[in-house]
Every structure is written in structure tokens, then in C-alpha cells.
Amino acid sequence: MAALGTWSFSLPAVEKMKSLILKGQHSTDCIEEAIAGIENDRETGHYIVGRGGYPNRDGLIQCDAAVMEGTPGRFGAVAALHGVGTPVAVARRVMERSAHSMLVGEGAVTFAQEQGFTLEDNENMMSPESSKAYQEFVEKNDRCRGHDTLGLIALDLQGNITVGVSTSGAPFKSPGRVGDSPLPGCGLYADNTAGAAAATGDGDKIMCFCPSFHVVQLMKQGDVGAASSVEFPYAFWHQGSNTVEQNIQLPLQE
């Protein structure tokens, strides 16, 4: 049993996963509930995740999210999805109820509505902070910096492993821009025989290298690890430990 989350703001999500895993919940249920709690909170939006995240160049919040299980063929994603506070839940519905593995833009919106999700006005998705930042972008071309993505991994009591990711994408991105997060092998990858991985950073660069796939393949030869080009905080819990730990991965030295 284990739970892992990218960045220090994932701590409450990892705590949630720990609780759910110990109650016997399936790893995918743990991922969905824990990510949704962060996505749907305006206070964590400034981490570039879900509600309260930064909009695109036209002022519209478009989110990317994906879920991948360790069982072959179990993957679902949405990209450039607007008006839904919990995009990871829509990504899971794509995995379980769609003939396709990824839906984008208006197609993702239509699917979400067909699945019973309420489409919200963009104003409801914004926070005072993201609204102010967008106004400064429009008036002064003042751009926010950051590439945060929420990535979570859960290993449950039955040995199932699931990875999920969610992001509102690069602040003030071009409409329709999609980064690495919802792409299998790039932003996330899972294999019950080896493990799972999630990536975070500059998605336009990450997607060129499929790092999550390569990490999982390498884990078939080893155990578990983390690597980063910057000082990178993450939260982690494993069987036998009573508390969730916060660790910092130091940059790799050339």
C-alpha cells in the first residue's frame, strides 16, 4: 500500500488517499476523490489546478486531466475541458463509459453533460486571484510563471495501482493548448507489474520525451524513485508508516 503526490500542496490529497486505502477502497476511487478535492477548491487553484486556476489567453479556464490504471488498456483523459469543477471525474467516465480514450474541447464538454455533469459559467470557475491575474495580463501583458500539475499515485490493498493527473495548464496559454499531463506515457503511466509515474513541469517539453513511460520501464529493473531538474517537493506514504512524509528531491547534477 502506498500513496504519492507531486508538490507540497498535494499533502491533504495524499492524506485522503491514505485514509481511503486503509478502508479498502479501490485505487481509482482513491485517486478520483483525492484529486477532485483539490480541483474543486478555489484556494488551490493558484497551483494551476482546476477551479481557481489561470485561464487561457481568451479568459477561459480549460483543464486537462487523465486517469490510468495498471491494467492494460485502462486509460481515460479529457483536454481543453471547460465548465467542470472536477475534470478528473470526467476523465474516469471516458475510461469507463466511452468508446474512446481521450476527448477534447467541445467534444469533452458534450460528453460531460451527457454523463450528468453540470456545465458551469466561466465566472464560477475563476477565483478573485485568477481574475486579477488575467486582468493584469490583458492590461500589462504580465504573465504568471509556473508549470504545476497535480499528480497522484495510489497502490491499494489488493495490489491495484492507479495514477491520475489534473491541471488547468500554462497560464494564459493559447486556446486549445494541451500539455503533457493527459497524454499516456508523457504526463502519466501505470503498469501493475512495474509501478506508476507522473510528471510535472514544462509540458511542451515533457511530451517530447515520454518520461513517465520510460520511468515505469526502468522501475521493472528496480524499486521506486524520484528525479528532478529543480528542487522538487513531494508527499509520500507507504505501508508500515503512520504519517504522510514530505520529502524534497534535489536537482540532478550533470
Summary of the structure (lengths in Angstrom):
residues: 254
radius of gyration: 17.0
end to end distance: 33.8
largest distance: 53.4
contacts: 931
relative contact order: 0.19
helix: 33%
strand: 22%
